[in-house]
Amino acid sequence: MSDTKQNIFAKLKMGLSRTKENLVGNLEHIFVGFSRIDETFYSDLEDTLIMADVGVEATGFLVERLRRIAKERNITDPVQLKQVFVEEIQRILETVNSKLLDFNDRNKVYLIVGVNGVGKTTTIAKLAARFKENGRQVLLVAGDTFRAAATEQLMLWGERLGIPVIHHREGADPAAVVFDGMAAANARKADIVIIDTAGRLHTKINLMEELKKVKRVVAPNLGERSLETLLVLDATTGQNAVNQTKVFHEALQVDGLILTKLDGTAKGGITLAIANQFKIPIFFIGVGEKKEDLQPFEALAFTQALFE
């Protein structure tokens, strides 16, 4: 492993340390603490997984797989079953293995969605900075017009990074801002367009209708570009992140997920819950404040960081 890869892996391990302590620490007690595999073993395993935010559905799937494999291979020792368990975790995560976002890419529009407070604007800034470092002409569009602070924050990031931001006054129609943003992108021949969107309106229905409208405005104005809708989720919210994924995906057909704040939570098991239930590619995970702490998601590295 190269020094760079080792450094990235070390940051991942550090970022997942609280989840490892919560999930893997408790699992270790079960696999080592039981002398044989019986119903009490499976029951305790289920409880531990659910308590670690793996979720009922993913937990049921995992335990059923372990039951079947233990029977097929005649495994009676819980210690022997642990390696099977780790392999099954990795298998679930591989279903959402990173569609690697290429920072050398051109002709892309990223519609960034998610509820307020998940780290959308900071994530946008990190992505924009990486594209700019690779020599791409980036344009930001401030589509969250319902919060003055959202536009101000994005404009501040644009100023820091030397990246133009298309914006309107507070309360303007988000679709109109996005329309102007796409027109500016086409006129300036921007390589990458990143659109911020609202994360809260009076009702969930209103928010989703507003976001659908924004997406409808983007589609006919892409030119040669392709559009990807990325949902940003806050890992610290646990099962709430599952509900958010369901609502946003049903409304917008999300292309990829970005899971933030994994370094600040013991609820990293939510990654498994989301992977098992939705099979939506996880593009990035956030394990720190710096831009390099927004890491491409890799199932093998994630599993190793937890269990090695």
C-alpha positions, 0 to 999 in steps of 0.5 A, a space after each residue: 500500500 502506498 504512503 498516500 493510501 496508508 494515510 487515507 486508510 488511517 484517517 478512515 480508521 480514525 473516522 470510524 473509531 466510534 462506530 467500531 467501538 460501539 458496533 464491533 466492540 459489542 459484537 466481539 463480546 457475542 462471538 467470543 462470549 458464547 461457547 456455541 451457536 444457539 437461539 440466544 446467540 442469534 437473539 443477542 446478535 440481532 439486538 446488538 445490530 439493531 442497537 448499532 443502527 444497522 436497522 431491522 431489515 438489514 439485521 434480519 437479512 444478516 442473521 438469516 444469512 448466518 443461520 443458513 451458512 452455519 447450517 450449510 457448513 456445519 459451523 457450531 463455534 461462534 468464533 468461526 462464524 465471525 469471519 463469515 459475518 465480516 464477509 457478509 457485511 462486505 458483501 452488502 457494502 459492495 452492492 453500493 460500492 463507490 461509483 468513483 467521481 472523477 475530478 478530472 471529469 467535464 460536462 457534469 451537473 450535480 444537483 445536491 439535495 438533503 435536509 438542512 443541517 446535513 452538511 450540504 454546503 460544506 460538501 459542495 465546497 469540498 467537491 468544488 475545491 477538488 474539481 478546481 484543483 484539477 483545473 476544471 472550471 466550476 460554477 456554483 448555483 445558490 438554489 436554496 433561496 428560502 434561507 438567506 444564510 444558505 446563499 451567504 454561506 455558498 457565496 462566502 465559499 465561492 469567494 474563498 475558492 475563487 469560484 463564481 456563484 449564481 444567486 438571486 435575492 432571498 425568497 426568489 424562485 429556486 427554479 429561476 435561479 437554477 435556470 439562470 445558473 444553467 444559462 450562465 454555465 452554457 455561456 461561460 462553458 463551465 466544466 462542472 456545475 454544482 447546484 445547492 437546493 433547499 432542505 426545508 419548506 413548510 411541509 415535506 410535500 412542498 419541498 419535494 415538489 420544489 425540488 422536482 421543479 428544479 430538476 425539470 428546469 435543469 434537464 432541458 438546459 444541460 447542453 452536452 452535460 449529464 446530470 447526477 442527483 446526489 443526496 447528502 445524509 448526516 450519519 449522526 441522525 441514525 435511522 432518520 437517514 433511512 427515512 430521508 433516503 426513502 423520501 428523496 429517492 421516491 421523489 427524485 430518483 437519487 443517483 448517489 449518496 454522500 454520508 457525512 459526519 461519520 467521524 462524529 458518531 457511533 451510528 456508522 451502522 446506518 451505512 449498512 441499513 441504507 446499503 441493504 435497503 436501497 442499493 444506491 451507490 455511496 459516492 463519498 463518506 465524510 470522516 473529518 472537516 478537511 476536504 481530503 476527509 471526504 473520501 470515496 466510499 470503498 466497501 473493502 476499506 470500510 469493512 477493514 477499517 471496522 474489523 481489522 
